């Protein structure tokens, strides 16, 4: 299976999950937190020899997310 095909499959699964979260009217911030925790767990589990690198990667992603949120002060959280 090509990497592009695999990426498309994963993207569809994630989009379906996001739609399901929205339909169930789950709090987007809580869902975001749970997805980030899941991503960190998966990254650490798949890279047990480099936890510092994984943690640095996640910290960088969190920093980018914070900057994005801080620049959208006038918009409310939406699905």
Secondary structure as UniProt FT lines:
FT   HELIX           3..23
FT   TURN            24..25
FT   HELIX           28..46
FT   TURN            48..49
FT   HELIX           51..70
FT   TURN            71..74
//
